[in-house]
Amino acid sequence: MRAKPRYQELKEMIVRQISSGRLKPHDRVPSENELVESAGVSRMTANRALRELTDEGYVERVAGLGTFVADPKAASHLLEVKSIAAEIESRGHRHTARVISLKKEPADADQARALDLARRTPVFRVLLVHFENGLPIQLEDRSILPEFAPEFLLQDFTLVTPSEYLSDIAPLQEAEHVVRATRAPAEVREALDMERDEPCLLVVRRTWARGRPVTYGRLYHPGSRFELTGHFAPPGVRPTAPQPGLEQKP
């Protein structure tokens, strides 16, 4: 197994400090210069670590002031997110899906960064809409490492969700979720039958298996139809309330 890239090690070090409470919300994070000096890395490596932590919602970079730990509300760390089909069925409703595209393509900058690849490395990508009782509620845009799921393009994702299929391929070791509000691109609004100015909830999800990132997903939801809820308990304590998930608004 290859060693982790230095920027990834820097990211994990800072995330551990945030998770342990050593770095608290609004605390200043070491600057690029400080990381270069303390960790013995290049400026490019330090910049990439801080840039990705910003993109993933862990920190905020303020021009002229520095980098600070983000407010927890802006970086919701979800321990588990169920398959969208399971979420819908748990409410006693009917799940259906429509595949927009399923193909092999060269990785763009976002895909390459998320999956730790060189740009234009081939990846599998699926774009599909999930429906609840006929109402579009999620647009799933997911990229996959071909070597992780060689048969991915042969699957019928109207019968099984990508999440369910990939979970059967190999146990996932780690998951990362970032939740943010965003302006939906025109193609997303059209697929989800959204109003032009309707808010959009975006869940960015990466998963790891066999020691490396293997999937990268962007899950778009109409803000008027969904809310994110969560109930958490300390380690070892069994929760008494429903677990976190995306729920359809009344």
GIFENUR-V720051 format. One record per residue. N is the residue number from 1. PSI is psi in radians with two decimals (none if undefined). Layout:
n->N psi->PSI
n->N psi->PSI
This chain:
n->1 psi->2.29
n->2 psi->2.67
n->3 psi->2.65
n->4 psi->2.55
n->5 psi->2.64
n->6 psi->-0.63
n->7 psi->-0.61
n->8 psi->-0.68
n->9 psi->-0.72
n->10 psi->-0.78
n->11 psi->-0.84
n->12 psi->-0.61
n->13 psi->-0.78
n->14 psi->-0.69
n->15 psi->-0.70
n->16 psi->-0.68
n->17 psi->-0.60
n->18 psi->-0.79
n->19 psi->-0.61
n->20 psi->-0.22
n->21 psi->-0.05
n->22 psi->-0.67
n->23 psi->2.13
n->24 psi->2.86
n->25 psi->2.31
n->26 psi->-0.06
n->27 psi->2.59
n->28 psi->2.38
n->29 psi->2.55
n->30 psi->2.45
n->31 psi->3.02
n->32 psi->-0.81
n->33 psi->-0.72
n->34 psi->-0.67
n->35 psi->-0.68
n->36 psi->-0.77
n->37 psi->-0.77
n->38 psi->-0.60
n->39 psi->-0.17
n->40 psi->0.64
n->41 psi->2.97
n->42 psi->2.81
n->43 psi->-0.63
n->44 psi->-0.72
n->45 psi->-0.78
n->46 psi->-0.71
n->47 psi->-0.72
n->48 psi->-0.71
n->49 psi->-0.83
n->50 psi->-0.64
n->51 psi->-0.77
n->52 psi->-0.63
n->53 psi->-0.62
n->54 psi->-0.82
n->55 psi->-0.58
n->56 psi->0.00
n->57 psi->0.10
n->58 psi->-0.62
n->59 psi->2.88
n->60 psi->2.33
n->61 psi->2.13
n->62 psi->2.06
n->63 psi->2.26
n->64 psi->-0.16
n->65 psi->-0.68
n->66 psi->-2.82
n->67 psi->2.34
n->68 psi->2.65
n->69 psi->2.28
n->70 psi->2.70
n->71 psi->2.41
n->72 psi->-0.51
n->73 psi->-0.44
n->74 psi->-0.05
n->75 psi->1.25
n->76 psi->2.05
n->77 psi->1.81
n->78 psi->2.23
n->79 psi->-0.52
n->80 psi->2.41
n->81 psi->2.12
n->82 psi->2.82
n->83 psi->2.47
n->84 psi->-0.60
n->85 psi->-0.71
n->86 psi->-0.66
n->87 psi->-0.81
n->88 psi->-0.79
n->89 psi->-0.53
n->90 psi->-0.36
n->91 psi->0.06
n->92 psi->0.35
n->93 psi->3.02
n->94 psi->2.24
n->95 psi->2.34
n->96 psi->2.88
n->97 psi->2.63
n->98 psi->2.13
n->99 psi->2.17
n->100 psi->-0.78
n->101 psi->2.65
n->102 psi->1.90
n->103 psi->2.99
n->104 psi->2.37
n->105 psi->2.79
n->106 psi->2.40
n->107 psi->2.31
n->108 psi->-3.04
n->109 psi->-0.74
n->110 psi->-0.82
n->111 psi->-0.76
n->112 psi->-0.76
n->113 psi->-0.76
n->114 psi->-0.61
n->115 psi->0.12
n->116 psi->0.91
n->117 psi->2.87
n->118 psi->2.55
n->119 psi->2.50
n->120 psi->0.13
n->121 psi->2.36
n->122 psi->2.39
n->123 psi->2.76
n->124 psi->2.50
n->125 psi->2.35
n->126 psi->2.43
n->127 psi->2.07
n->128 psi->2.75
n->129 psi->2.33
n->130 psi->2.42
n->131 psi->2.52
n->132 psi->1.99
n->133 psi->0.70
n->134 psi->-0.07
n->135 psi->2.19
n->136 psi->2.19
n->137 psi->-0.23
n->138 psi->2.33
n->139 psi->2.05
n->140 psi->2.15
n->141 psi->1.80
n->142 psi->2.36
n->143 psi->2.50
n->144 psi->2.50
n->145 psi->2.14
n->146 psi->-0.65
n->147 psi->-0.36
n->148 psi->-0.65
n->149 psi->1.32
n->150 psi->-0.46
n->151 psi->0.21
n->152 psi->-0.76
n->153 psi->-0.19
n->154 psi->-0.05
n->155 psi->2.67
n->156 psi->1.74
n->157 psi->0.18
n->158 psi->-0.24
n->159 psi->-0.55
n->160 psi->2.43
n->161 psi->2.70
n->162 psi->-0.68
n->163 psi->-0.79
n->164 psi->-0.75
n->165 psi->-0.80
n->166 psi->-0.58
n->167 psi->-0.50
n->168 psi->-0.41
n->169 psi->-0.85
n->170 psi->2.55
n->171 psi->2.36
n->172 psi->2.32
n->173 psi->-0.63
n->174 psi->2.70
n->175 psi->2.54
n->176 psi->2.27
n->177 psi->2.33
n->178 psi->2.26
n->179 psi->2.26
n->180 psi->2.76
n->181 psi->2.52
n->182 psi->2.91
n->183 psi->2.13
n->184 psi->2.32
n->185 psi->2.80
n->186 psi->-0.71
n->187 psi->-0.52
n->188 psi->-0.78
n->189 psi->-0.72
n->190 psi->-0.77
n->191 psi->-0.58
n->192 psi->0.10
n->193 psi->0.89
n->194 psi->2.64
n->195 psi->2.74
n->196 psi->-0.76
n->197 psi->0.24
n->198 psi->2.36
n->199 psi->2.71
n->200 psi->2.35
n->201 psi->2.15
n->202 psi->2.19
n->203 psi->2.05
n->204 psi->2.14
n->205 psi->2.27
n->206 psi->2.52
n->207 psi->2.63
n->208 psi->2.57
n->209 psi->2.55
n->210 psi->0.56
n->211 psi->0.20
n->212 psi->2.77
n->213 psi->2.34
n->214 psi->-0.35
n->215 psi->2.61
n->216 psi->2.03
n->217 psi->2.53
n->218 psi->2.00
n->219 psi->1.97
n->220 psi->2.39
n->221 psi->2.42
n->222 psi->2.18
n->223 psi->-0.46
n->224 psi->-0.20
n->225 psi->-0.15
n->226 psi->2.65
n->227 psi->2.70
n->228 psi->2.17
n->229 psi->2.72
n->230 psi->2.55
n->231 psi->2.09
n->232 psi->2.62
n->233 psi->2.73
n->234 psi->2.75
n->235 psi->2.36
n->236 psi->-0.16
n->237 psi->2.20
n->238 psi->2.16
n->239 psi->2.56
n->240 psi->-0.05
n->241 psi->2.88
n->242 psi->2.60
n->243 psi->2.86
n->244 psi->2.62
n->245 psi->3.07
n->246 psi->2.23
n->247 psi->2.47
n->248 psi->2.35
n->249 psi->2.60
n->250 psi->none
